Amino acid sequence: MIALTGATGLVGGLVRDRLDAAGTPTRLIVRSTARLARQHPDVWTAGYGDAQAVAPALAGVDTLFMVSASESAERVTEHHTLIDSAVAAGVERIVYLSFLGADPHAEFTLARDHAATETHLRASGLAFTFLRDNFYHRLIAQMCGADGVIRGPGGEGRIGSVAHTDVADAVAAVLCGGSRHDGETFTLTGPRGWSLRDGAEELARVTGRPIRYERETEPEAWASRAHYGAPDWEVAGWISSYLAIASGVMDVVTDDVERLTGHPPQDLPEYLRATPDAWAHLRS
């Protein structure tokens, strides 16, 4: 039995589609059934941090696909609760969707959550596989404001971003491989790196409107995001994503997607042409 978390999200939903197509039985563990795209015969409602709900949901599960919880100040605690519940329920392995450069001292502050999760999972005694993805291709459109400007302290650093579909293909390959990839770590990227300036140019091509990249200093970035009223940890996550790009740590390209899936990963221009919903808010 393979259990999937995040099945109402983009990557989790795509993984479900792939396992359904392969005829692989799955159990879905979701926070709410309201967002399920279609019916499924085995669905449990449980939040990561709710041990009493998670424990029965994991009963009889051999392999758990663990998508990271929503970004929050409690995310690491929630991850630990899920892992501990998996141990108690007799789960054999966890395939964890982590992040490139997961490290306690990562420039990108939210990557530190992934490092803490990986450390806890290593110590749990469970078999594991870590799939560390780069930023998603969709990020470039998310960074762009309605005014057609991408603002941030990203310098001229480059990003080896990856498509959600390629990540889902890689996850499905690992899940269907049983114990084949136990103890391994894969870094999932696209075929080449691009700068925020490059990304702005690609967005301009597909949207047909002027889009540009405006470099900010770190203090300018804090000031320009103050109107959101978000907590400091969240703003720090936003801004540190740009700082990580500027530092060069996101300029990573591997062949892990192709090694796992048998096909090359999608490039950013190809993704933007094929996925207009990613930039629908920027239509001219």
C-alpha positions as CSV (number, residue, x, y, z in Angstrom):
1,M,0.0,0.0,0.0
2,I,1.3,3.4,-1.0
3,A,-0.1,6.5,0.8
4,L,0.0,9.9,-0.8
5,T,-0.1,13.2,1.0
6,G,-0.7,16.5,-0.8
7,A,-3.1,14.8,-3.3
8,T,-5.2,17.9,-3.6
9,G,-2.1,20.0,-4.5
10,L,-0.3,20.2,-7.9
11,V,2.5,17.7,-7.5
12,G,0.5,15.3,-5.3
13,G,-2.4,15.3,-7.7
14,L,-0.1,14.6,-10.7
15,V,1.5,11.7,-8.7
16,R,-1.9,10.3,-8.0
17,D,-2.7,10.4,-11.8
18,R,0.4,8.6,-12.7
19,L,-0.1,5.8,-10.1
20,D,-3.7,5.5,-11.1
21,A,-2.6,5.1,-14.7
22,A,-0.2,2.4,-13.7
23,G,-2.9,0.5,-11.8
24,T,-1.1,1.0,-8.4
25,P,-3.4,1.1,-5.4
26,T,-3.1,4.2,-3.3
27,R,-4.5,5.8,-0.2
28,L,-4.9,9.5,-0.1
29,I,-4.3,11.5,3.1
30,V,-5.6,15.0,2.8
31,R,-6.5,17.9,5.1
32,S,-9.9,18.3,3.4
33,T,-11.8,16.3,0.8
34,A,-13.3,19.5,-0.6
35,R,-10.5,20.0,-3.1
36,L,-10.3,16.5,-4.4
37,A,-10.6,16.6,-8.2
38,R,-12.4,13.2,-8.3
39,Q,-13.5,10.4,-6.1
40,H,-11.1,7.9,-4.7
41,P,-11.9,4.6,-2.9
42,D,-9.4,5.1,0.0
43,V,-9.3,8.6,1.4
44,W,-8.4,9.7,5.0
45,T,-8.7,13.2,6.4
46,A,-5.8,14.1,8.6
47,G,-3.4,17.1,9.2
48,Y,0.3,16.4,9.6
49,G,0.3,17.7,13.2
50,D,-2.7,15.7,14.3
51,A,-1.1,12.5,15.5
52,Q,-4.5,11.0,16.6
53,A,-5.9,11.4,13.0
54,V,-2.6,10.5,11.2
55,A,-2.0,7.2,13.1
56,P,-5.1,5.3,11.8
57,A,-4.7,6.8,8.3
58,L,-1.2,5.2,8.1
59,A,-2.3,1.7,9.3
60,G,-1.4,-0.9,6.7
61,V,0.8,1.5,4.7
62,D,4.1,0.3,3.4
63,T,5.4,3.4,1.6
64,L,4.4,7.0,2.3
65,F,4.9,9.9,-0.2
66,M,5.4,13.0,2.0
67,V,4.9,16.4,0.4
68,S,6.1,19.1,2.7
69,A,3.3,20.8,4.7
70,S,2.2,24.3,4.0
71,E,4.7,27.0,4.9
72,S,4.2,28.0,8.5
73,A,6.1,28.6,11.7
74,E,5.1,25.1,12.9
75,R,6.0,23.2,9.7
76,V,9.0,21.4,11.2
77,T,7.0,20.2,14.2
78,E,4.2,19.0,11.9
79,H,6.7,17.1,9.8
80,H,8.2,15.4,12.9
81,T,4.7,14.4,14.1
82,L,4.0,12.8,10.7
83,I,7.3,10.9,10.7
84,D,6.8,9.7,14.3
85,S,3.3,8.6,13.5
86,A,4.6,6.7,10.5
87,V,7.1,4.8,12.7
88,A,4.4,4.0,15.2
89,A,2.1,2.7,12.4
90,G,4.7,0.4,11.0
91,V,5.3,2.3,7.7
92,E,8.5,0.9,6.1
93,R,9.7,3.9,4.0
94,I,9.0,7.5,3.3
95,V,9.7,9.2,0.0
96,Y,10.1,12.8,0.9
97,L,9.8,15.7,-1.5
98,S,12.5,18.0,-0.2
99,F,14.3,21.0,-1.6
100,L,17.6,21.7,-3.3
101,G,20.4,22.7,-0.8
102,A,18.5,21.5,2.2
103,D,20.8,22.6,5.0
104,P,20.5,24.1,8.5
105,H,22.3,27.2,7.3
106,A,20.7,27.5,3.9
107,E,20.5,31.0,2.4
108,F,16.8,30.3,1.5
109,T,15.3,30.1,5.0
110,L,12.6,27.7,4.1
111,A,15.2,25.1,2.9
112,R,16.2,24.9,6.6
113,D,12.8,23.3,7.3
114,H,13.6,20.6,4.8
115,A,17.0,20.0,6.4
116,A,15.4,19.5,9.8
117,T,12.9,17.1,8.3
118,E,15.6,15.1,6.5
119,T,17.6,14.8,9.7
120,H,14.6,13.6,11.7
121,L,13.7,11.1,9.0
122,R,17.3,9.7,8.9
123,A,17.1,9.2,12.6
124,S,13.7,7.6,12.6
125,G,15.0,4.2,11.4
126,L,12.6,4.2,8.4
127,A,13.9,3.6,4.9
128,F,13.9,6.9,2.9
129,T,14.4,8.6,-0.4
130,F,14.9,12.3,-0.7
131,L,13.8,14.1,-3.9
132,R,15.2,17.6,-3.7
133,D,13.7,19.8,-6.4
134,N,14.9,23.2,-7.6
135,F,12.4,26.0,-7.8
136,Y,9.4,25.2,-10.1
137,H,9.2,26.8,-13.5
138,R,5.9,28.4,-12.3
139,L,7.9,30.6,-9.9
140,I,8.8,33.1,-12.5
141,A,5.2,34.0,-13.2
142,Q,4.4,34.0,-9.5
143,M,7.2,36.5,-8.9
144,C,5.8,38.9,-11.5
145,G,3.5,41.6,-10.3
146,A,0.3,42.8,-12.1
147,D,2.4,45.8,-13.3
148,G,4.7,43.4,-15.3
149,V,7.7,43.9,-13.0
150,I,9.7,41.2,-11.2
151,R,11.2,42.9,-8.2
152,G,13.8,41.3,-5.9
153,P,17.4,41.0,-4.7
154,G,18.2,38.2,-7.1
155,G,21.2,39.7,-8.8
156,E,22.1,38.0,-12.0
157,G,22.1,34.5,-10.4
158,R,20.6,31.6,-12.4
159,I,18.0,29.0,-11.6
160,G,17.9,25.4,-12.8
161,S,14.1,25.3,-12.3
162,V,11.9,22.2,-13.0
163,A,8.4,21.5,-14.2
164,H,5.8,20.0,-11.8
165,T,5.1,17.3,-14.3
166,D,8.8,16.2,-14.3
167,V,8.9,16.1,-10.5
168,A,5.7,14.0,-10.5
169,D,7.2,11.6,-13.0
170,A,10.3,11.2,-10.9
171,V,8.2,10.7,-7.7
172,A,6.1,8.0,-9.4
173,A,9.2,6.2,-10.7
174,V,10.6,6.1,-7.1
175,L,7.3,5.0,-5.6
176,C,6.9,2.2,-8.1
177,G,10.4,1.0,-7.6
178,G,9.8,-0.3,-4.1
179,S,13.1,-0.5,-2.1
180,R,15.2,0.1,-5.2
181,H,16.0,3.7,-4.3
182,D,16.2,3.4,-0.5
183,G,18.8,5.7,1.0
184,E,19.3,7.7,-2.2
185,T,19.0,11.5,-2.7
186,F,18.1,12.9,-6.1
187,T,18.2,16.6,-7.2
188,L,15.4,17.4,-9.7
189,T,16.1,20.2,-12.1
190,G,15.4,21.4,-15.6
191,P,17.9,21.1,-18.5
192,R,19.5,24.5,-18.0
193,G,19.7,27.5,-15.8
194,W,18.2,30.9,-16.4
195,S,18.4,34.3,-14.7
196,L,15.4,36.4,-13.6
197,R,16.1,38.7,-16.5
198,D,15.9,35.7,-18.8
199,G,12.7,34.7,-17.2
200,A,11.2,38.1,-17.7
201,E,12.0,38.0,-21.3
202,E,10.4,34.6,-21.7
203,L,7.3,35.8,-19.9
204,A,7.2,38.8,-22.2
205,R,7.3,36.5,-25.3
206,V,4.4,34.3,-24.2
207,T,2.2,37.0,-22.7
208,G,2.8,39.6,-25.4
209,R,3.2,42.4,-22.9
210,P,6.3,44.2,-21.6
211,I,7.8,42.5,-18.5
212,R,11.0,43.4,-16.9
213,Y,13.2,42.5,-13.9
214,E,14.0,45.2,-11.4
215,R,16.9,44.4,-9.0
216,E,16.3,45.4,-5.4
217,T,18.6,45.6,-2.4
218,E,17.6,43.5,0.6
219,P,16.3,46.6,2.5
220,E,14.3,47.7,-0.6
221,A,12.8,44.2,-0.8
222,W,11.6,44.3,2.8
223,A,10.1,47.8,2.2
224,S,8.3,46.8,-1.0
225,R,6.7,43.8,0.7
226,A,5.7,45.6,3.9
227,H,2.2,46.3,2.6
228,Y,1.3,42.5,2.7
229,G,1.4,42.6,6.5
230,A,2.8,39.1,6.5
231,P,4.8,37.7,9.5
232,D,8.6,38.2,9.5
233,W,9.3,34.5,8.9
234,E,7.2,34.5,5.8
235,V,8.7,37.7,4.3
236,A,12.2,36.4,5.1
237,G,11.3,33.3,3.1
238,W,10.2,35.3,0.1
239,I,13.2,37.6,0.2
240,S,15.7,34.8,0.9
241,S,14.5,33.0,-2.2
242,Y,15.9,35.8,-4.2
243,L,19.1,36.0,-2.1
244,A,19.6,32.3,-2.8
245,I,19.3,32.9,-6.5
246,A,21.8,35.8,-6.3
247,S,24.3,33.6,-4.3
248,G,24.4,31.0,-7.1
249,V,23.2,28.1,-5.1
250,M,20.1,27.7,-7.3
251,D,22.3,27.4,-10.4
252,V,22.2,23.6,-10.3
253,V,21.4,21.3,-13.3
254,T,21.4,17.5,-13.0
255,D,20.3,14.6,-15.1
256,D,18.4,13.0,-12.3
257,V,15.0,13.6,-13.9
258,E,16.0,11.7,-17.0
259,R,17.7,9.0,-15.0
260,L,14.6,8.3,-13.1
261,T,12.0,8.8,-15.8
262,G,13.7,8.0,-19.0
263,H,12.9,11.3,-20.6
264,P,14.6,14.7,-20.5
265,P,13.1,17.4,-18.4
266,Q,11.0,20.3,-19.8
267,D,12.7,23.6,-20.4
268,L,11.3,26.9,-19.1
269,P,10.2,28.3,-22.5
270,E,8.5,25.0,-23.4
271,Y,6.8,25.0,-20.0
272,L,5.4,28.5,-20.4
273,R,4.1,27.8,-23.9
274,A,2.4,24.6,-22.7
275,T,1.0,25.9,-19.4
276,P,-0.8,29.2,-20.0
277,D,-2.7,28.9,-16.7
278,A,0.7,29.6,-15.0
279,W,0.7,33.2,-16.3
280,A,-3.0,33.8,-16.8
281,H,-2.9,36.7,-14.4
282,L,-0.4,38.5,-16.7
283,R,-2.4,38.3,-19.9
284,S,-2.4,41.7,-21.8
